[in-house]
C-alpha cells in the first residue's frame, strides 16, 4: 500500500520507534511510582523525552506535559485560558479540536478571521483589525489540516504580545515539519500530537506550557508526588499528568523526536513540499480536477486537497484505495476550514505525505488518477452512444 494520509497519522515510523515501544512493554513499569530499576528506567525515559522535546521546541523540559493527543492538550489549554462570556479570536481554518471545546464553554463568542486560502498577509491584516476591537484570547492553528495552508504564526504571536492577549497554538500539522520556538513565540500553550509529524505511536501528545498562565486541571488523580494533599500539585508537569503514564508510547515518542531532530525540520519540510508540488502540478494538468494549492507551495506543507468534478469525494477516495493508495475524503473534522474555502458541501480528497514517501509513489498516484479520469470519460462516451 502507498500511504498518503500522514496528516491523520504517520503509519510509517522509524524502526527505533517500534523497538523502543516494544522494549518498554517488556521492561519498564511506571515512572515516579517506585525506586526499583524498572520504575527508575521508566522515569529516565520520560525525562529524556521531555528534554528532547524541550530542545526541539525551545522550552524548559518541566513545561513539557504528556497528553494522549493534541485534542487532549487543546482542551486543557482552552479551559485554562477561556472563561464563560469571553470573546475569542480564531482563524477560519480551525479543527473541531478547537471549535468544540470553545463551544462547550457557556456564552463564549468566537470571532473568525476568514481570509482566503494561501493569503497569509490578509490573515495578519484581519487579525490585527480584530485585536484592535478587543478579545480575551487567540486560538490559532499553525497549519490547516485540510489544505496545508501555513498560517503566519510567528507574526500572529508578535501581534498577541503587542496586544497582551494570550495565544494558544494548535501545532497538530506542524510539529516535526516546521520550526516551533516557544521561547520566541511567547504563547500560553502549544498543543501537538505525537503520532503525526513526530512519528510517535498513537495515543501520545505534548502540551507545551508557557509561564504566563496557571493551567487548569482536566483530570485529577495520583501523580506520585504530594500524595498527602487532596489537591493536585501546583507545579508542572505533575499538575496535568494524573494517573499512570503511557510509557510505551512515551518511549516510542522519544525515538520519533530524536528522528526529527537528527533529520532536521527544514529537510523534512523541503522533502514534503517537493512531493506535494509534484502532485499538485500533475493533478492541475488533468481536465476535470480542481486542486487547492499555493504557487510553488510557498505557504503550504505536504498536505494537498483536490476535487474531481462530478464525483463524490468519498467515491474518489474509495476508488483510489482499490488501487492500493490510502488517502482521506470528506470534511476531515474541520468544517470551518471548508466553510472558509467554499468546500463545505462537497468536502475534498486529501493526500498528505511524510518523510517516508518518495517521488515514485507520487507518480504512481498520478498515474492512477489519470486512469480514473480516462475510465469516467469512456463510460460517458459509451452512455451517449447508447442513448
C-alpha positions in Angstrom: 0.0 0.0 0.0 1.1 3.5 -0.8 0.3 5.6 2.3 -0.7 9.2 1.6 -2.7 10.0 4.8 0.0 11.2 7.2 -2.0 14.3 8.1 -4.2 11.8 10.0 -1.4 9.6 11.4 2.0 8.7 10.1 1.8 5.0 9.6 5.4 4.5 8.5 7.6 5.0 11.6 11.4 4.8 12.2 12.4 1.3 13.2 13.7 2.8 16.5 10.1 3.8 17.5 8.8 0.3 17.3 11.8 -1.1 19.1 11.5 1.4 21.9 7.8 0.8 22.5 8.2 -3.0 22.4 11.1 -2.7 24.9 9.1 -0.5 27.2 6.2 -3.0 27.3 8.5 -5.8 28.4 11.0 -3.9 30.6 9.6 -0.6 32.0 7.0 0.0 34.7 5.5 3.3 35.8 7.7 6.4 36.2 7.5 8.1 39.6 5.8 5.1 41.1 8.8 3.3 42.7 12.5 3.3 43.4 13.3 -0.1 41.8 15.2 -0.4 38.5 12.2 -0.8 36.1 10.5 2.3 37.5 13.7 4.3 37.6 14.4 3.4 34.0 10.9 4.4 33.0 11.5 7.8 34.8 14.7 8.2 32.8 12.9 7.6 29.5 10.1 10.0 30.4 12.6 12.8 31.4 14.7 12.1 28.3 11.5 12.6 26.2 10.8 15.9 27.9 14.4 17.0 27.3 14.3 16.1 23.7 11.0 17.9 23.1 12.3 20.9 25.1 15.4 21.1 22.9 13.4 20.8 19.7 10.7 23.3 20.7 12.8 25.7 22.9 11.1 25.3 26.2 12.2 24.0 29.6 11.6 20.2 30.0 9.5 20.7 33.1 7.0 22.6 31.0 6.6 19.7 28.6 3.4 17.8 29.6 2.4 14.4 28.2 -1.1 14.1 26.8 -2.9 11.4 24.9 -3.2 13.5 21.7 -3.5 17.2 20.6 -7.2 17.3 21.4 -6.4 16.4 25.0 -3.9 19.2 25.2 -6.1 21.8 23.4 -8.9 21.1 25.9 -6.5 21.8 28.8 -5.2 24.9 27.2 -8.6 26.4 26.1 -10.2 25.6 29.5 -7.2 27.2 31.3 -7.4 30.5 29.3 -11.0 31.0 28.2 -13.8 31.9 30.6 -17.6 31.9 30.2 -18.6 35.1 28.3 -15.2 35.7 26.8 -14.6 36.8 23.2 -12.1 34.5 21.4 -10.4 35.1 18.1 -9.8 32.1 15.9 -8.7 31.6 12.3 -11.0 30.3 9.6 -9.1 27.0 9.4 -9.6 25.6 12.9 -10.2 21.9 13.6 -13.1 20.6 15.7 -10.5 20.1 18.4 -10.6 23.9 18.8 -14.1 24.8 18.0 -15.9 22.1 20.1 -14.1 22.9 23.4 -14.8 26.6 22.8 -18.5 25.8 22.1 -18.7 23.8 25.3 -17.8 26.9 27.4 -21.0 28.9 28.1 -21.6 32.2 26.2 -18.2 32.3 24.5 -18.3 34.4 21.4 -15.9 33.4 18.6 -14.7 35.9 16.0 -13.4 34.2 12.9 -10.7 35.5 10.7 -12.0 34.2 7.4 -9.2 35.0 5.0 -8.9 33.3 1.6 -6.6 30.3 1.1 -2.9 31.0 0.9 -3.2 34.7 1.7 -1.1 34.9 4.9 -0.8 38.7 4.6 -4.5 39.1 4.7 -4.8 36.8 7.7 -2.4 39.2 9.5 -4.3 42.3 8.4 -7.7 40.9 9.6 -6.1 39.5 12.8 -4.8 43.0 13.7 -8.2 44.6 13.0 -10.0 42.1 15.3 -7.4 42.5 18.0 -7.9 46.3 18.0 -11.6 45.6 18.7 -10.6 43.7 21.8 -10.6 39.9 22.5 -9.8 37.8 25.5 -7.7 35.2 23.7 -6.5 33.9 20.3 -6.6 30.3 19.4 -4.9 29.5 16.0 -3.8 26.5 14.0 -0.3 26.6 12.6 -1.1 24.6 9.5 -4.6 23.7 8.1 -5.1 20.0 8.3 -7.3 20.2 5.2 -5.3 22.4 2.8 -1.8 22.5 4.3 -2.0 26.3 4.4 0.8 27.6 6.7 -0.6 30.5 8.8 2.0 33.2 9.8 2.1 32.0 13.4 5.3 33.9 14.3 3.7 37.2 13.2 0.4 36.3 14.9 2.4 35.6 18.1 4.0 39.0 17.8 0.6 40.7 17.5 -0.7 38.8 20.5 2.3 40.1 22.5 1.7 43.6 21.3 -1.9 43.5 22.4 -1.1 41.4 25.5 -3.6 38.7 24.6 -2.9 35.0 25.4 -2.2 32.8 22.4 -2.9 29.0 22.1 -1.4 27.3 19.1 -2.6 24.1 17.5 0.6 22.6 16.1 -1.0 19.3 15.0 0.1 19.6 11.4 3.4 21.5 12.0 5.2 19.7 14.9 8.1 17.9 13.3 7.8 19.6 10.0 8.1 23.4 10.8 10.3 25.1 13.3 8.5 25.8 16.6 10.1 28.2 19.0 8.1 28.5 22.2 10.6 30.9 23.7 10.3 33.4 20.9 6.5 33.0 20.4 5.6 33.6 24.0 2.4 31.5 23.5 0.5 30.4 26.6 0.2 26.9 25.2 1.2 24.9 22.1 -0.5 21.6 21.7 0.6 18.8 19.4 0.1 15.0 18.8 2.9 12.5 19.0 1.5 10.3 16.2 1.8 12.6 13.2 5.0 14.6 12.3 6.8 13.5 15.4 6.5 9.8 14.3 5.5 8.5 17.7 2.7 6.0 18.5 -1.0 6.8 18.6 -2.2 7.8 22.0 0.7 10.2 22.6 0.8 14.0 22.6 2.6 17.0 24.1 1.3 20.2 25.7 4.0 22.9 25.9 3.1 25.3 28.7 4.2 28.9 28.8 4.9 30.7 32.1 2.1 33.3 31.7 -0.9 31.1 32.6 -1.6 28.7 35.5 -3.0 25.6 33.8 -6.3 24.3 35.0 -6.6 20.5 35.5 -8.7 18.5 33.2 -8.2 15.3 35.3 -7.3 14.8 38.9 -5.7 11.8 40.5 -2.4 10.2 41.5 0.8 11.8 40.4 3.4 10.0 42.6 4.1 13.4 44.3 2.5 15.3 47.3 0.3 12.2 48.0 -1.0 13.6 51.3 -2.6 16.5 49.6 -6.3 16.3 48.4 -5.5 18.7 45.6 -3.4 18.3 42.5 0.2 19.6 42.8 0.6 23.3 41.8 3.8 22.6 39.7 4.4 21.2 36.2 4.3 18.7 34.8 2.7 16.8 37.7 -0.3 19.2 37.8 -1.5 18.0 34.4 -0.4 14.3 34.5 -2.8 12.4 36.7 -2.7 8.7 36.5 -0.3 6.2 35.0 1.8 7.3 32.1 1.7 5.7 28.7 5.3 4.7 29.0 5.5 2.5 25.8 4.0 5.4 23.9 6.4 7.9 25.5 9.4 5.6 24.8 8.4 5.5 21.1 7.7 9.2 21.0 11.2 9.9 22.3 12.7 8.0 19.4 10.4 9.8 17.0 11.6 13.2 18.3 15.2 12.0 18.0 14.5 11.0 14.4 13.1 14.5 13.6 15.9 16.3 15.4 18.5 14.3 13.5 16.8 14.7 10.1 16.0 18.4 10.8 12.6 20.0 10.2 14.0 22.1 7.3 14.9 19.0 5.4 11.6 17.3 6.2 9.6 20.3 5.0 11.6 20.6 1.8 11.1 16.9 1.0 7.3 17.0 1.8 6.9 20.3 -0.2 8.7 18.8 -3.2 6.3 15.8 -3.2 3.3 18.0 -2.7 4.3 20.3 -5.5 4.8 17.3 -7.8 1.3 16.0 -7.0 -0.3 19.5 -7.4 1.3 20.2 -10.7 0.4 16.7 -12.0 -3.2 17.0 -10.9 -3.5 20.5 -12.3 -2.7 19.2 -15.8 -5.7 16.8 -15.6 -9.0 18.0 -17.1 -11.8 17.8 -14.5 -9.7 18.1 -11.4 -9.7 21.1 -9.0 -6.6 21.5 -7.0 -6.2 23.6 -3.9 -2.5 24.7 -3.9 -0.4 27.8 -3.4 2.1 28.8 -6.1 5.2 26.6 -5.8 3.8 25.5 -2.4 5.4 28.7 -0.9 3.0 28.8 2.1 1.9 25.1 2.2 3.1 22.0 3.8 2.9 18.5 2.4 -0.9 18.4 2.5 -2.9 18.7 -0.7 -6.7 18.8 -1.2 -8.4 18.3 -4.5 -11.8 17.5 -6.1 -12.9 15.6 -9.2 -15.8 17.4 -10.9 -18.9 15.3 -11.0 -17.7 12.7 -8.5 -18.3 12.4 -4.8 -15.1 12.7 -2.8 -15.8 9.5 -0.9 -16.2 7.7 -4.2 -12.9 9.1 -5.5 -11.1 8.0 -2.3 -12.6 4.6 -2.4 -11.6 4.0 -6.0 -8.0 5.2 -5.1 -8.0 2.8 -2.2 -8.8 -0.1 -4.5 -5.6 0.8 -6.4 -3.6 0.3 -3.2 -3.3 4.0 -2.2 -4.5 5.4 1.1 -6.0 9.0 1.0 -8.8 10.6 3.0 -12.0 12.2 1.9 -14.7 14.3 3.5 -14.5 17.3 5.9 -11.5 16.0 7.8 -13.1 17.1 11.2 -12.6 20.7 10.1 -15.9 22.1 8.7 -14.9 25.6 9.5 -11.9 25.3 7.1 -14.2 24.0 4.4 -16.7 26.8 5.0 -13.8 29.4 4.7 -12.6 27.8 1.4 -16.1 27.3 0.0 -16.0 23.4 0.0 -18.3 22.7 2.9 -21.0 20.9 0.7 -18.6 18.7 -1.2 -15.6 18.3 1.0 -12.3 17.3 -0.6 -10.0 14.4 -1.2 -6.8 14.9 0.8 -3.4 13.4 0.2 -0.6 14.1 2.7 3.0 12.9 2.7 5.7 12.2 5.3 9.5 11.8 5.3 9.0 8.2 4.2 7.2 8.9 0.9 9.0 9.3 -2.4 8.6 10.6 -5.9 7.9 7.2 -7.4 4.8 6.9 -5.1 3.5 10.3 -6.2 3.9 9.4 -9.9 2.1 6.1 -9.3 -0.7 8.1 -7.6 -0.9 10.5 -10.6 -1.0 7.6 -13.0 -4.0 6.1 -11.2 -5.8 9.4 -11.2 -5.3 9.6 -14.9 -6.8 6.1 -15.2 -9.8 7.1 -13.1 -10.5 10.1 -15.4 -10.0 8.0 -18.5 -12.5 5.4 -17.3 -15.0 8.2 -16.5 -14.7 9.7 -20.0 -15.0 6.2 -21.5 -18.2 5.5 -19.6 -19.7 8.8 -20.5 -18.9 8.2 -24.2 -20.5 4.7 -24.0 -23.6 6.1 -22.3 -24.1 8.8 -25.0 -23.6 6.2 -27.8 -26.3 4.0 -26.3 -28.9 6.8 -25.9 
